[in-house]
Amino acid sequence: MTDSAALVVEIHVPLTPDPAAAASGEEQFPWIDDIVDYLAEVEDTGDIMVVDEGEQSDDHYVFFVAGADEGSLLNVAARVASRPGVPTGVFAMVTDDDAEEVGLGRRVELS
């Protein structure tokens, strides 16, 4: 991380369909909207900043948060991982905004 780079935590959530939703023909990944709403609420408090819209990266959906120290950002990531309906296997990547691609940095297991 360069001196001018800002700390970013990527929250990687496995793209595991919700079995109940899939069976009823509803959105397969309802937890994506739930996480977007949750992160918007946390951002509104001023505690963090959602850096970018989430995006699919391989077999994960990735959310990006910044604007706080590492411990605070990882705390938010852990709360995301423990939300109802969120699949297991969530991890965070501690990186910075100079990273050339998603998934570079130090991996932190969350669930």
C-alpha positions as CSV (number, residue, x, y, z in Angstrom):
1,M,0.0,0.0,0.0
2,T,1.4,3.3,-1.0
3,D,1.4,6.4,1.3
4,S,-1.5,7.9,-0.7
5,A,-3.5,4.7,-1.0
6,A,-6.7,4.4,1.0
7,L,-7.5,1.3,3.0
8,V,-10.3,-0.8,1.4
9,V,-11.9,-4.0,2.7
10,E,-13.5,-6.3,0.1
11,I,-16.3,-8.5,1.4
12,H,-16.5,-11.7,-0.6
13,V,-19.8,-13.6,-0.4
14,P,-20.1,-16.9,-2.2
15,L,-22.8,-16.9,-4.9
16,T,-24.8,-19.6,-3.2
17,P,-28.5,-19.4,-4.2
18,D,-31.1,-19.3,-1.5
19,P,-32.8,-22.7,-1.8
20,A,-36.2,-21.5,-0.7
21,A,-36.2,-18.5,-3.1
22,A,-34.9,-20.7,-6.0
23,A,-37.7,-23.3,-5.3
24,S,-40.4,-20.6,-5.5
25,G,-39.0,-18.9,-8.6
26,E,-37.9,-15.8,-6.7
27,E,-34.6,-14.0,-6.8
28,Q,-31.8,-16.6,-6.2
29,F,-29.6,-14.3,-4.2
30,P,-31.9,-12.1,-2.0
31,W,-29.1,-11.6,0.4
32,I,-27.4,-9.2,-2.1
33,D,-30.1,-6.6,-1.7
34,D,-30.2,-7.2,2.0
35,I,-26.4,-6.5,2.2
36,V,-26.7,-3.4,0.0
37,D,-29.4,-2.0,2.2
38,Y,-27.4,-2.8,5.4
39,L,-24.2,-1.2,4.1
40,A,-26.2,1.9,3.0
41,E,-27.6,2.1,6.6
42,V,-24.1,1.9,8.1
43,E,-22.8,4.4,5.5
44,D,-25.5,6.8,6.5
45,T,-24.2,6.8,10.1
46,G,-20.9,8.1,8.8
47,D,-18.9,5.2,10.2
48,I,-17.8,3.8,6.8
49,M,-18.0,4.6,3.1
50,V,-19.3,2.1,0.5
51,V,-16.6,2.6,-2.2
52,D,-18.3,1.1,-5.2
53,E,-21.3,-1.0,-6.2
54,G,-20.9,-4.6,-5.5
55,E,-19.7,-6.8,-8.4
56,Q,-19.5,-10.5,-9.3
57,S,-15.9,-11.9,-9.2
58,D,-15.7,-15.5,-10.1
59,D,-18.0,-17.4,-7.8
60,H,-18.4,-14.6,-5.2
61,Y,-20.2,-11.3,-5.0
62,V,-17.9,-8.6,-3.7
63,F,-18.8,-5.5,-1.7
64,F,-16.3,-2.7,-1.1
65,V,-16.0,-0.6,2.1
66,A,-13.5,2.1,3.2
67,G,-13.4,5.3,5.2
68,A,-12.4,3.8,8.6
69,D,-9.6,1.9,10.3
70,E,-9.1,-1.8,9.5
71,G,-10.7,-3.0,12.7
72,S,-13.9,-1.1,12.1
73,L,-14.1,-2.2,8.5
74,L,-13.5,-5.8,9.4
75,N,-16.2,-5.5,12.1
76,V,-18.7,-4.3,9.4
77,A,-17.6,-7.2,7.2
78,A,-18.2,-9.7,10.1
79,R,-21.6,-8.2,10.7
80,V,-22.4,-8.7,7.0
81,A,-21.2,-12.3,7.2
82,S,-23.5,-13.0,10.2
83,R,-26.7,-11.5,8.6
84,P,-29.6,-14.0,8.2
85,G,-29.7,-15.6,4.8
86,V,-26.1,-14.8,4.0
87,P,-24.3,-18.0,2.9
88,T,-21.3,-19.4,4.8
89,G,-17.8,-19.0,3.4
90,V,-17.7,-15.2,3.6
91,F,-14.2,-13.7,3.7
92,A,-12.6,-10.3,3.6
93,M,-9.6,-9.0,1.6
94,V,-7.7,-6.2,3.3
95,T,-6.3,-4.1,0.4
96,D,-6.2,-0.6,-0.8
97,D,-7.6,1.5,-3.6
98,D,-4.4,1.1,-5.6
99,A,-5.0,-2.6,-6.1
100,E,-5.1,-3.5,-9.7
101,E,-7.8,-6.2,-9.4
102,V,-10.3,-7.6,-6.9
103,G,-9.0,-10.3,-4.5
104,L,-5.5,-8.9,-3.9
105,G,-4.4,-8.4,-0.3
106,R,-4.6,-10.2,3.0
107,R,-7.4,-12.7,3.4
108,V,-9.5,-12.7,6.6
109,E,-12.0,-15.6,7.1
110,L,-15.3,-14.4,8.4
111,S,-17.7,-17.4,8.3
